[in-house]
């Protein structure tokens, strides 16, 4: 499995340290919240998110998600997975 935080090739040079920490916080909080909501262990959530590319999607939505409540990441992941009929 790739790095749980899902760094994309060449992505880290585009953001400053605070943005990267914030992005990582969004990913970690989303994994924890999603697992809590669905009674899943962290490794199960990471496997599911890896399968459906959720971590990269979360990171790509940083511009919006960083201005919202941290639970919004889990809402976003649920909507993506619902659209994939999981």
C-alpha positions as protocol buffer text, in pm:
chain_id: "A"
residue {
  index: 1
  type: UNK
  ca { x: 0 y: 0 z: 0 }
}
residue {
  index: 2
  type: UNK
  ca { x: 121 y: 349 z: -78 }
}
residue {
  index: 3
  type: UNK
  ca { x: 179 y: 609 z: 189 }
}
residue {
  index: 4
  type: UNK
  ca { x: -148 y: 645 z: 383 }
}
residue {
  index: 5
  type: UNK
  ca { x: -151 y: 1020 z: 325 }
}
residue {
  index: 6
  type: UNK
  ca { x: -149 y: 963 z: -49 }
}
residue {
  index: 7
  type: UNK
  ca { x: 114 y: 1206 z: -173 }
}
residue {
  index: 8
  type: UNK
  ca { x: 88 y: 1249 z: -546 }
}
residue {
  index: 9
  type: UNK
  ca { x: 397 y: 1273 z: -765 }
}
residue {
  index: 10
  type: UNK
  ca { x: 539 y: 1625 z: -759 }
}
residue {
  index: 11
  type: UNK
  ca { x: 257 y: 1760 z: -546 }
}
residue {
  index: 12
  type: UNK
  ca { x: 445 y: 1858 z: -231 }
}
residue {
  index: 13
  type: UNK
  ca { x: 652 y: 2133 z: -400 }
}
residue {
  index: 14
  type: UNK
  ca { x: 332 y: 2326 z: -487 }
}
residue {
  index: 15
  type: UNK
  ca { x: 227 y: 2397 z: -127 }
}
residue {
  index: 16
  type: UNK
  ca { x: 386 y: 2542 z: 181 }
}
residue {
  index: 17
  type: UNK
  ca { x: 437 y: 2350 z: 505 }
}
residue {
  index: 18
  type: UNK
  ca { x: 118 y: 2475 z: 669 }
}
residue {
  index: 19
  type: UNK
  ca { x: -96 y: 2376 z: 371 }
}
residue {
  index: 20
  type: UNK
  ca { x: 62 y: 2032 z: 364 }
}
residue {
  index: 21
  type: UNK
  ca { x: 0 y: 1984 z: 738 }
}
residue {
  index: 22
  type: UNK
  ca { x: -359 y: 2101 z: 696 }
}
residue {
  index: 23
  type: UNK
  ca { x: -409 y: 1863 z: 404 }
}
residue {
  index: 24
  type: UNK
  ca { x: -270 y: 1575 z: 607 }
}
residue {
  index: 25
  type: UNK
  ca { x: -502 y: 1670 z: 895 }
}
residue {
  index: 26
  type: UNK
  ca { x: -801 y: 1658 z: 661 }
}
residue {
  index: 27
  type: UNK
  ca { x: -703 y: 1311 z: 539 }
}
residue {
  index: 28
  type: UNK
  ca { x: -637 y: 1171 z: 888 }
}
residue {
  index: 29
  type: UNK
  ca { x: -956 y: 1322 z: 1030 }
}
residue {
  index: 30
  type: UNK
  ca { x: -1158 y: 1190 z: 737 }
}
residue {
  index: 31
  type: UNK
  ca { x: -1022 y: 838 z: 783 }
}
residue {
  index: 32
  type: UNK
  ca { x: -1098 y: 845 z: 1156 }
}
residue {
  index: 33
  type: UNK
  ca { x: -1447 y: 997 z: 1115 }
}
residue {
  index: 34
  type: UNK
  ca { x: -1540 y: 760 z: 833 }
}
residue {
  index: 35
  type: UNK
  ca { x: -1424 y: 463 z: 1039 }
}
residue {
  index: 36
  type: UNK
  ca { x: -1624 y: 584 z: 1340 }
}
residue {
  index: 37
  type: UNK
  ca { x: -1939 y: 633 z: 1135 }
}
residue {
  index: 38
  type: UNK
  ca { x: -1916 y: 294 z: 968 }
}
residue {
  index: 39
  type: UNK
  ca { x: -1767 y: 92 z: 1255 }
}
residue {
  index: 40
  type: UNK
  ca { x: -1453 y: 17 z: 1055 }
}
residue {
  index: 41
  type: UNK
  ca { x: -1091 y: -14 z: 1162 }
}
residue {
  index: 42
  type: UNK
  ca { x: -841 y: 236 z: 1024 }
}
residue {
  index: 43
  type: UNK
  ca { x: -675 y: -23 z: 799 }
}
residue {
  index: 44
  type: UNK
  ca { x: -1014 y: -114 z: 648 }
}
residue {
  index: 45
  type: UNK
  ca { x: -1089 y: 251 z: 575 }
}
residue {
  index: 46
  type: UNK
  ca { x: -745 y: 301 z: 420 }
}
residue {
  index: 47
  type: UNK
  ca { x: -794 y: -6 z: 201 }
}
residue {
  index: 48
  type: UNK
  ca { x: -1135 y: 122 z: 85 }
}
residue {
  index: 49
  type: UNK
  ca { x: -1002 y: 473 z: 26 }
}
residue {
  index: 50
  type: UNK
  ca { x: -707 y: 335 z: -169 }
}
residue {
  index: 51
  type: UNK
  ca { x: -936 y: 123 z: -385 }
}
residue {
  index: 52
  type: UNK
  ca { x: -1152 y: 421 z: -479 }
}
residue {
  index: 53
  type: UNK
  ca { x: -875 y: 685 z: -481 }
}
residue {
  index: 54
  type: UNK
  ca { x: -1045 y: 883 z: -203 }
}
residue {
  index: 55
  type: UNK
  ca { x: -723 y: 1013 z: -47 }
}
residue {
  index: 56
  type: UNK
  ca { x: -609 y: 1173 z: -372 }
}
residue {
  index: 57
  type: UNK
  ca { x: -958 y: 1317 z: -419 }
}
residue {
  index: 58
  type: UNK
  ca { x: -953 y: 1463 z: -68 }
}
residue {
  index: 59
  type: UNK
  ca { x: -615 y: 1619 z: -131 }
}
residue {
  index: 60
  type: UNK
  ca { x: -736 y: 1761 z: -463 }
}
residue {
  index: 61
  type: UNK
  ca { x: -1027 y: 1929 z: -282 }
}
residue {
  index: 62
  type: UNK
  ca { x: -805 y: 2097 z: -22 }
}
residue {
  index: 63
  type: UNK
  ca { x: -902 y: 2445 z: -143 }
}
residue {
  index: 64
  type: UNK
  ca { x: -1263 y: 2385 z: -39 }
}
residue {
  index: 65
  type: UNK
  ca { x: -1228 y: 2137 z: 247 }
}
residue {
  index: 66
  type: UNK
  ca { x: -981 y: 2343 z: 449 }
}
residue {
  index: 67
  type: UNK
  ca { x: -1248 y: 2610 z: 500 }
}
residue {
  index: 68
  type: UNK
  ca { x: -1512 y: 2365 z: 627 }
}
residue {
  index: 69
  type: UNK
  ca { x: -1571 y: 2158 z: 939 }
}
residue {
  index: 70
  type: UNK
  ca { x: -1341 y: 1858 z: 956 }
}
residue {
  index: 71
  type: UNK
  ca { x: -1640 y: 1621 z: 931 }
}
residue {
  index: 72
  type: UNK
  ca { x: -1700 y: 1746 z: 576 }
}
residue {
  index: 73
  type: UNK
  ca { x: -1416 y: 1524 z: 454 }
}
residue {
  index: 74
  type: UNK
  ca { x: -1608 y: 1216 z: 566 }
}
residue {
  index: 75
  type: UNK
  ca { x: -1924 y: 1353 z: 403 }
}
residue {
  index: 76
  type: UNK
  ca { x: -1728 y: 1402 z: 81 }
}
residue {
  index: 77
  type: UNK
  ca { x: -1587 y: 1047 z: 96 }
}
residue {
  index: 78
  type: UNK
  ca { x: -1936 y: 906 z: 155 }
}
residue {
  index: 79
  type: UNK
  ca { x: -2076 y: 1093 z: -143 }
}
residue {
  index: 80
  type: UNK
  ca { x: -1795 y: 968 z: -369 }
}
residue {
  index: 81
  type: UNK
  ca { x: -1842 y: 609 z: -251 }
}
residue {
  index: 82
  type: UNK
  ca { x: -2220 y: 638 z: -285 }
}
residue {
  index: 83
  type: UNK
  ca { x: -2168 y: 752 z: -644 }
}
residue {
  index: 84
  type: UNK
  ca { x: -1948 y: 447 z: -700 }
}
residue {
  index: 85
  type: UNK
  ca { x: -2232 y: 232 z: -556 }
}
residue {
  index: 86
  type: UNK
  ca { x: -2016 y: 85 z: -279 }
}
